[in-house]
Amino acid sequence: MDTLLAGPAGFALTSVDAYEPLIGSEAVARIRRKADRLRGMHVVNVNSTYYGGGVATILSSLTLLMNAAGIRTGWRVIQGRPDFFSITKKMHNALQGGEINLSRIKREIYESVVFENAVRMHLAHDAVIIHDPQPLPLIRHFRRQAPWIWRCHVDLSHPNAELWAYLAGFVEQYDAVVFSLPEYAQKLTPPQRFIMPAIDPFATTNRDLPESEIAARLKHYDIPTDLPLVVQVSRFDKWKDPQGVIDAFRLARREVDARLVLVGNVATDDPEGQAIFESLCRQHDDRIRILSVQDSAFVNALQRRAAVVLQKSTREGFGLTVTEAMWKGTPVIGGRAGGIRHQIEDGVNGFLVETVPQAAARIVQLLADAPLRARLGAGARETVRERFLMTRLMEEWLDLLGGFETRFQLRANAPAGG
Ligand code: UDP
């Protein structure tokens, strides 16, 4: 086996120690102890896109932090043609409550592409973590020697019954299932755990940015800063309600002047994004900018410079864009849905809304009241510091992985020389 050179010049991994100023030395020591018990364990994550969307954002940081703590954590991305991802996107929509025509041909394409990926995926790990529905059936193609965990990130508050019945056949084969929230629990035999996602404060999206860099990023995309900015950052996806954002902004504009910037990206496993982006672009005008780019520093700059961030989702597994804006001390108006409700406490560290007029009223209120923005923003940052940093997520995974009787644990506990 080729081994990684230790710390080649100019490259450094963020380790748990870097979080000390944010979470304190006791928490750092506790997490390090838990990680030390699993040092050398070999874990693999499998998902369906390397960028675009929260799962990729989490894996980018969590896998590195785990490796920095000595847990050999890999990340693989399954390959699929557009027809495969068109089917899995329909499944994603149906899991969040949409309709689906689950035809035989769709199931055949889904299952056969996953089989092809299984053939290419040589697994000899101590734990296997499969993310979301796209690679879910992989499990049926392996003679298992390690725990397999299905980590589902979507909003499962109203899953389509027919689709869930079909997918449950695969889910039942897993050793454990992880959902983001207790309200997503399903009737299943495997044990279910609930772990909320978290952000990496040192990632390009979240790290501190000097004013000059913020200004340069906004200038690069021709975003004027003469008026307050109202911002939503999300994939172009109907559940993020981009049309509701535009409608709320237009309503608010009857009373206040501002600019709306709607920024999204298109993930490789989300073939609907481009069409949604194009349909929104018709509404572009002097006060409404709609951009499709993949630029984490730009996201960071916008979330920092915005007077108000919106995340008007109608379904939301968790909503990392909410966490990211809150971390920057920016007040967020979030849809009362899924994980957003677990991050925003209405009136304390942001606002929760259900309708377009409610969102418009909160935009008007926030733009007119700088002290209110500052108070909610300060509460928001503190909420994230306490509950939504990557170290908390890592610790929950360490607890979960440490709880299995894996080959790794057996090896680690074997008598020396035995
Ligand atoms: N994101 C991005 N550029 C964009 C839109 C989103 O980098 O134009 C990132 C965003 O910063 C966040 C993630 O994609 O880290 C979205 O995660 P979230 O949980 O909000 O939603 P999901 O896309 O997973 O439904």
Residues whose N, C-alpha, C, O or C-beta is under 5 A from the ligand:
A	BS01	UDP	G52 G53 G54 V55 T57 T205 V233 S234 R235 V263 G264 N265 V293 S296 V299 G319 L320 T321
